[in-house]
């Protein structure tokens, strides 16, 4: 069982292990917590709930509400707790895959106007700074709650990653925008032989179970 579920299923189990929630409450909790490093749409959250419910890993109970429609609150079953714990304690480490459109464009930026490149870096930096401003209060808040140490550690990772991104933007801007390109080696895409050599010599990405 522990190997047959996607990471999103375990994320839902983990959040429900903190406190019982309705589907709406769970989607909101995702958006306010793990979405910073594991985004899930509202539709996906409900889909995972349905999957886990059908497997007997969570169970829903109808709860009456005054002046509002009744809601179904989900809790983790004993089997769900065991599955979550087995996944958490598994020796195998899962791989990380990032999809960053800016890096895809940057990889082929030998075809990009230098002004457009500068603008792209500016926009990326502004986005990172905005996200960092969101992360810092979260990290600070969690850091003041001793029992939230694990959540604090995850939030701190996000904060440090954003700080590293800002340092990266600075270095890239200095090299590719502000400097005089005279004497710089040709970009890989400009020299077909060099591009072929670099693509052949670069190590392939390791494929891990996600």
N, C-alpha and C positions, 0 to 999 in steps of 0.2 A: 504493500500500500504506500509506504513512504516514498518509494521511487517512482510511483505512477502518477503523482500529482505535480502540477506546475507550481512554481514559486508563489504565484498569486494566491493559490489555495491556502498555502501555509501562512501567507500574510494575513488572510482573513481569519484563519484559525487563531493566529497570534493575537490579533486585535480583540477577538471575542474572548480570548483567555484572560484579558484584562478586565472586561466587564460585559455583561449581556447587552446586546443592542438590536434595534430594528434595522432593516435594510437601509432606511434613510439615514439613521444615526451612524451606521457603519460607513456609508459612502462619505458622510461628512467627516468622520474620524480619519478615513484614508486621506482625504484632501488636506487635513490639518496635520498629518504626521508623516506617514511613509511615502506620500506622493512626492516628497522632496527628493527621494532617491528610487522609488518604485511606483511610478504613476499608474493609476487604474481608473478607468472611467466608471461612472455610476452604473452603466449597463454591465460592465465586467464584474463589478462587485455583486450585483444581483445574480449574475450567471454563476459566480463562484459559490454564492450562498445556496443556489439550487443544486449545484453539484455536490457540495458537502452534505446538504440535507438528504439527498438521495443515497449517499454512502453511509448515512448514520453517524456522521462525524459532528454534526450540529443538530439541534432540534429547536423548533419554533413553538412558542406559546402565544396564543391570542391574548392581548391585553386591552381592556376597555379603556376608552378615554372620554372625558367629558367634553362635549361640544366639538369633538374631533372624531374622525373615523377610527375604528379599532385598529390597533397595529399588532404586528407579529414580532415578538422579541426572541432573538436567537441566543442560545447558550451552547458551549462546547460540551459534547458528551464525553464520557470516560474514554471511549474509543478514540474520539477526536484528540483528547489530551495525550494519549499514548502515541498517536501518529505524529502529532506536533513535536513531542519530546524525542521521538526516534529521529525525525528529520534534523532537529537542532543538534543532536548528539552524534549524528552520522560523521564518520571520519572523512568522507569524500567532500572536498571543497568545490563549490560550484563556480563556474567561470563568470566573468563580468563582461558585458558587451555594452558599449556606449554608441549611440547614434547621434553625431553632432554635425549637422549640415554645414556649419561654418568651416569645420576642418576638411570636409569634402571639397568645398570651394577653394580653400587655401591650398590644398594639395595640387590643384590644377591652376593656381593663380598666375602661372607664366602666360596665360591667355587673358589676364585681367589688367585693366588700366590701373596704374599706381594710385590714382585718386580714388577709384572705386574700392581698391584694396584698403586704403586708409579709412574710408567710410565704413566698410564692413567691420574693420577692427574696432572703430569707435562705437558702432551699434552693439557689437558683441560685448565690449567693455561695459557699456551702459546697462545692458541686460544683466550681466554678472553682478555689477554693483547693486542693482535693484534687488536681486535675489539674495545677495549677501546681507543687505539691510533687513531682509525678512528673517534670515537665518540667525543673526546675532542675538536678537531678543529671545528666540526660542532656546538657543543654547544657554543663554544667561538664566532664563527661567528654570530650565531643567537642572542646571547646575546647583540651584539652591534647594533642590529636593533630593535628599540622600537616597530615597528609595527609587528614584528615577534615573539612577546612574547609567543603566544600559541605554535608555532612550537618549540621555545626554551624550553618550559616546557616539551614537549614530548621528546626532545633530552636529556634534563637533566635527565629525568627518566631512559633512556637507559644508560647514563653515570654512574649514581648512582647504577644501577643494576649490572653493570660490576664491579664496585668497591666493591660492596658487595660480588660478586662471588669470587673475589680475597681473601677477608678476610675469606670466607668460605673454600676455598682451604687450606689456612694456618691452620685453626682449624682442618680440617679433616686430614691433613697430620700429625699434631702433635699427634692426637689421634690414628690413624690407621696405620701409617707408622713408625714414629719415636719412639713411645713408646714401652715398653716391654709389650706384651699382657698378661703376667702372671697376674692372678687375675682378668682379664677382664671377664665379664659374657659371656656365649656362644652366638654366633650369633643366631638369631631366627631360621634360617634354619637348624641349627645343632641340635636343640632340638625340635622335632615335637610338643610336648605338649605346650612348650612356644610359638612356632610359631602360633599354633592354637588359643591360648589365646590372643595373640597380634592382630592377624587378626580379631578376633571376637569382640574385644573391641575398635578397631580403628573406628572413625566415618566415614561414607561413604562420598564421595565427593558430594557436592550439585550440582544438575543438573540445569543449567540455560539455557535459550534460547540464542543461539549463533547467 
